Amino acid sequence: MSPLTDDPLYIAVDLGAGSGRVVLADLSAERFSFDELRRFSYPPSYVDGHLRWDFPKIIDEIRIGLAACGNRANDLGRRIFSIGVDSWGVDYGLIDSAGTLIENPVCYRDERTQGVVDLVFTKVSRDEIFQRTGVQFLQFNTLFQLYAQSELGDGIPDRASRMLMIPDLVNLFLTGTTVSEYTNATTTQMLNAACGDWDHELMGRLGLPTRLCGEVVPAGSDLSLISSSLARELGLEDVRVTATATHDTASAVAGTPLEDDWAYISSGTWSLVGIERANPLINSEVAKSNFTNEGGAFGSIRLLKNVMGLWILESCRKEWAKNGSTANYESLLNEVASIETSAPVIFPDDPRFFNPPSMLNTISTQLSEYGCIDDFSVNNAASIAKTVLDSLALRYASVIRTIESLIGRKVRGVHIVGGGSRNDYLNQATATATGLPVKAGPVEATVSGNVLVQAIAAGRFESLAEARRYSRERYKFKEYEPTSSSAWEETARRYREIESRYQ
């Protein structure tokens, strides 16, 4: 078969916190398309006393997906230039000097970090850690996970040679290299924001072994060709591996055709609400607001805040399914949109929503604390969904107002990307809550950013700005404008009262 174009293809390995996929991407002049050739799941499970990821299963699934990409490219008569891997942040694995994974990585939702933050603050103050790292405090940050393992758990094995984040572990499998890519490394809260390298002094004061930290490389770094044995097995001869923006949010933001002074929301299990900057913003107000400065592609910084996100609604849906209710998601949202009265609201960043035994009971508990329980029924899925989605939209609005205060200028609009960008109800509620225009899409922003960074590294584009223009010209966004109603104004008023109790 003769090729339609001489432009090469790219492979994105996109790993979310529980499911992943392998995608073959075409960035030719004729098309901008993604072909998902393997989708798989890997829910964490309790092994040896901790909630762990089945990393060998992840690797096996990636191997199947890569082979499928090789076969598809061969059928098309096209060559594949490179592979890039992105994943969620904070979780790590320890390897020995031979590059062997010592034990399966522990999931960030494991209970081992409960109470650890305060213990760390007895050795190094909260203010100093923030001044050094610029990263928000979340109990599951790698800093606290590693401290929990080192000081409260079984300890760091003597044979542990390196700590690698999840995508770095996959890159080790593909190439044999043991480097840490910058964007994911910033999620550890162990990188010094001033120099962009590991803060050995901070680690030393906490008793954490600095030998675990290797070379940090920027997004877009060429790692090498895929190993010869894998190349033969998978049909991927002469394919390179690029350390793309390996944190999935960094890839999602790179794949967002942002306009000047627009905020972004990467909407999924978590909602990451922020703006893109040229440098970190580290001061007492940023610290007080618990914002984070995470690394982005090509020298950018993502000033953002984590919001609990659609995890809350998805957890409710799992409970409904266990109880025999399998309401279609689209039908549920249509029913939510038909509700004209104001809904009870929650504060979605209440820590109790992180990993409760029952999300429905936890929502009920919070509502009862604010006298809203009479308006709530655990058996009314649409009512619960409206409560969750309205609360998320109002939380987004609150975070964006804080961003405006921190940077000293107005945000002109909001660009929502990721799986949540398909949620018309939430997108419209976000426009109304923020009073700003909203653009939604692409859904595949993470994969898009992953392969755009690869393409920049390959010389296909000269810069991220050029790559984003290419994406913008080929994607049709859905747009939403703010609306108003007395019911919504009442919902917003009640939300502000509840959020004020968490300040």
N, C-alpha and C positions, 0 to 999 in steps of 0.2 A: 504494500500500500504506500503510495507516495505521500509525504507529509504535506499538510496544509501550510505550514510555516516552518522556518528554520529556528524559531525561538524555542528554547528548551522548556521543559516542564520542571516543576518543583514539588517536593513532597513535604506536607506538614503533618507532623505527629502532634496531635492536640489532646492533652490529657487533663480532664477535669477531675474534681474531687469525687470520684466514684465511677466515672465512665470516660471513655476515650474514643478517638477515631483516627484513622489514617486517610489522608486526603491527597489526591493528585491534582495539582493546580496548573492552569494554563493562563499565562500572563502575556499572551501574544497580542499584537495589534488588533487582530480579528475578533478576539474574545477574551473575557475575564471570567473564568469559570472554575468551579471546584467540583471534583468527582470523588465523593466519599466511598472508598472501596472497602473499608473495614470499620465497623462500630462494635464496641465491646464494653462490658462493665466489669468492675472489680470492687464491689462493696467491701469495706474493711471488716475484719472479724477479730474476735478476741483470741489471741494465741500467746501463750507464756505470760499471761497476766496483763496484756496490753492490747488495745485496739490497733491492729496492724494492717498495712497494705500488703497484698499478695504480689510482690514485685516480680517473681518469676512468671506469674500469669500475665502481668502487664507486658513483659518482654516477649513472651510467646505470642501474644496477640499482635504486638507491633511487628514481629517477624512475619506473621501471616499477611498483615496489611502491606508491608513493604514488598513482599513477593507479588501480591496482587497489582501493585503499582508498576513493578517491573514488567509484568505480563501485559498490562494495559498499554504502557508506553511502546512496547515491542509491537503490539497489534496496530498501533497508530503510526508506526514508523517514526517515532519521536524519541529524542534523547532526554534523559533526566539530568539536570545539572547538580542539584543538591537536595539535602534533607535537613529540616529544622525541627527541633522539638521544643514545645512549650508545655508548662504544667502549672498547677496551683503552687503557691509559695509555702514557705516556713518548714515543710517537712523534709527530712534528710535521712540519708543512710550512711553507715560507717563501713569503710572498706579497709582491707589489710594491704600490705605492701605489694601483694601480687594482684591487687585489683579485685579481690573477691569480696562480695557483700557479706558482712559478718552475720547480720540478722535482718529480717524484714523491717522496713521503716515503720515507726509508730505514727498513727494518724493524729492530726492536730486536735481532733475531738476527744482524744483519750483524757482520762481524768488525772493524769500524773502531774499536770501543771497547776492544779487547784491549790491556792495559797502560796505558790512559788514566787509570784511577783513581789509580795511584801517581804519575803525572805531575801530576795536579791537586793531590795532597797536598803536592807540593813548593812550591806557591804558597799554598795555604790548608790548614791541618791538618784531619785527619779529625775531631778533636774539635770544632773550631770550626764546621765545616760541619754537623755533627749538632746542635750547640747552636743554630745559626741556623734550621735547617730541620726538625729532628726526624724526618728521613726516613732509612730504612735504605739501606745502600750496596749497590747492584746495578750491575754494570758497564754495563748498558744504560740507566740513568737518563738523562733528557734532559740533565741537566747535563753528563754525560760524552759523550753523543752530540754536543751542540752544541760542546763543547770540541774533540772530535775533528775536526769539520768546520772549525772556525775555525782551529785551530792546526796540525793534522796533515794535513788534507785540502786541498780546493780553496779553502777559505776561505768566508766568508759573502759572498754577492754584494752589491755596493754598492747594487743596486736593491731589496734585501730590506727591506721596511718593517715586517712583523710576522711573528712566529712563532705559529702556531695549532696546537693539538692536533687530532687527527683529528675529533672531533665538532664542534669549533669551525669547522673547515674546511667541514663539511657545513652547519652553521648559516649560514656565509657564503654558500654556494650558495643556501640557502633564503631568506635575508632581506637579504643585503648587509651585515650587521653584522660587526664584527671585534672581538669581545670574547672573553675567556678565562673559561670557567666554573671555579669554585673547586675542585671535587673532582678534576677531571682535572689542573688546574694544580698541585695539591699533589704529584702523582707526578713532577714534573720535578726535584725537589730544588733548586728555584730560588726557592721561596716562603719568606718569613720566617714561621715559625710564630707569632711573637708578634703580628704585625699582619695576617697573612693576605694580604699583598701581595708583589709581586716584591722580592727582595733585591738591589737595584741595586748595593750596595756589594760583595757577594759576586761578582756578575757582573763588575763593573768590575775587581776584583783578578785575575780570571781572564782578562781581556781580551775578555770577551763583550759584544757591543753591546747596551746596554740599550734602544735604540730598538725592538728586536724585541718588547718586552713591553708589551702594551696593558692596557686596563681589565680587572680581575678582577671577575666578578659571581657572586653566590651561586646555588646550586641553587634552582630555582623562579622565576628571573627571567624576565619576559616580554621577549622580544626584539623582536617586532613581528608584524604579519601576514606570511604568506608573500608573496613578491614577486608583484605583479599579473600579470606574464607567466607565472610558474609556476602561479599560481592558475587562470588561464584554460586553460592547457595540461593541467593535471592534474585539473580539476574540483574544486578545493579553495578556492573563494571564501570569504573571511571566516574562514579557518583561521589560528590564531595559531601561533607557534613559541615554545616554552618551553625555556630552558636548564635541562633537567632535571638530575639528578645524573649528569653526563655520563661519569664514570668507571664502567665496567660493574660493578666491585665495589661502588662507592658505591650504585649502583642496586640491586644484589643485596641489600645489607644493608638498605637502605630497604624493600625488599620482603620482608624476613624478619620474621615476627611474633615478635621476640625477647622472651624473658622475662627478668626481672631476674637478673643474675649468670650468664647463660648465654653461652657462647662460640658463635661461628658459624664454619662452614667453607664458603666459597664454592668448590665443588668442580668443577673442569673441567680444562682444559689446565694451568692453575696451580691450586693450592689456597691460598686465602687464609685463614689461621687467626687469629682475633682476637676482640676484644670491642669494644663500643661505649662511648665515654666522652663526657663533657661538655667535656673540655679535653685538650690534649696532655700527654703524660707524657714529659718530657725530662730524663734524668739519666744518670749514668755507667753504671748497670746496664742501662738500656734500650739505651744505645749499645753496650755490651759484647755484649749479646744480639742486636744488629743487628735490632731491631724498628723499625717505622715508624709515624709518626703521619700518617695521610692524612685529608683532609677528607671529611666525610660530609654528608648532607642536613640542612639547618636547624640548623646550628651544632654538629652532632655530630662526633666524632673517631673514626676507626677505628684503634685500636692493634692492629697485626697483624704477621704475618710471612708472607712468600711461601715456600711449599713447592713443589717442582718439579711435583708434581701428576700427573695422568693423561697428561700429555705423554709420560712414559716408556713407559707401556703402549701408547699409540696409536702411538708410533714403532716399537715392536716389531711391532705388528699390520701396519703398512705394510711392514715387511721381510718378514714372513711372506707377505703378499699377493704381493709381488714374486717370492717363491720358490714361488708356486703354491698356498699354503695360505690358504683364505678361511673359516676357522672362524667360525661364528656367535658373536656377542659373548655372547648369553645362554647358549648352550651352553658356551662357554668358562668363564663364571662358575660354572655348575652343576658343571662338572668340577673347578674350583678348590675349591668348597665340599665336594666329596666326598673331598678329600685329608685324611687324618687325621693324618699325620705332620708334624713341624715342618719348616719350609722354610728354606733359606738366605736371608739378608737382606742388603740393601744400605743405604747411607746415601743417600737420594734427593736430598739437596741437594748432593751432590758436583758441583762446577762442570763436570765432564766430561760430565754428562748434559744440559747446556744445549742443544747442537746438534751432536752427534757424527756422523761419517760413518756409523757403524753403532751403534745403540743396543744391539743384542744383544752385539756384541763389547765394548762399553764395560762392560756389566753383567758379562760374563765376566771382564774384566780386574779390575774391583773385587773380585769374589768370589775370584779367584785370589790377590789380595793378602792376603786374610784366611783362606786355607786352606780355602775352601768350594767350590772348583771341582769336587771329586769328586761333589758333590750337584747339579750343574747341567748341563743339556743344552740347547743352543740349539734343539734340535729338539722339545723338550717344552714346548708352548705353555702348558699348564695350570700346570706347575711354575714357569715364568718369571712368569706372571701372578700366581701366589700369592706369589712372592718380592716382586714390585713392590707388590702391594696390602697385604700384611702390613707391609712396610717403611714404606709411606705411613701406615698406621694408627698405627704405633709412633712415627713422626715427629710426627704430630698430637698424640699423647699427650705427647711431650716438650715440644712448643711450649706446650701448655696448662699443663703444670706450670711452665714458665718464666713464663707470664702470671700464674699464681697468686702466684709469688714477687715479680713486679714490682708487682702491685697490692695485695699484702698481704691477700688473702682468697681463699676457695675458689670455684672455678667449679662451678656446680650441675648443668650439663648442656651438651650440644652440639647445636646446630641446624645441620644440613647442607642446603645449598640448591644449586641449579644442576644441570647435567647429571649430575654425579657422584652426586647424591642418589638416582638410580635404581639405583645399584650396591649391591644388598642385601649382598653379601659384604663390601664395603669398609665399609658402614655398621655391620654387626655387628662387624667387626674393630675399628672405631673405638670402639664402646661397650666392647668387652672391653679394648682397650689403655688407654683412659682411665679405666676403672672408673666411667663416668658414663652416665646415660641419653642416648640419641640420638633426636632427631626429624628426619625426613627430609622435605624438600619446603618450598616448591614448587620443582619443576624450573624453572619460569619465573620465578624470583625477580627476575632482572634486568629482564625486561619488566614484571613487576608493580611493582617499585620505580620504574621509569621512568615508568609511567602514574600511579602513586599520587602522585608528586611533581607531575606535571602537574595532577592533580585537586585537590591542595591549593592550587596556584597559582590554579586556576580557582574556588576557593571551594567545591568539592564536599565537602571535608573541612576541618575547622578546624585540624588538626594531624597530624603523623606518627603520633602515638599513636592517634588516631581512625582514620586510614587503615589502620594495622596491625590494629586490632580488626576492621574491616570484612573484611580479608583472612583473619584467623584464623577468623572465624565461617563462612567459605565454603570453607575448604580442609581436607581430611582428611589429617592427617600420618601417616606410617608411623613406628612407634616400635620401638626396640631397647633391650634391657637387657644389661648385661655378663654374660658367661659365663666359665667357667674350664676349663682342661684342662692336663695335664702337658706336652703338645706345645706349647701356646701359651706356657706359662711358659718353656720352653726357648728358643722363638723370641725372646721378649722379652729374655731374658738375653743371647743372642747379639747382638741388636740394640744393647743398651746398651754392650756391649764395643766394637762397631764405631763407634757414634756418639761414644764418648769419645775416639777417635783424631782426631776433627775439631774438638774443642773448642779 
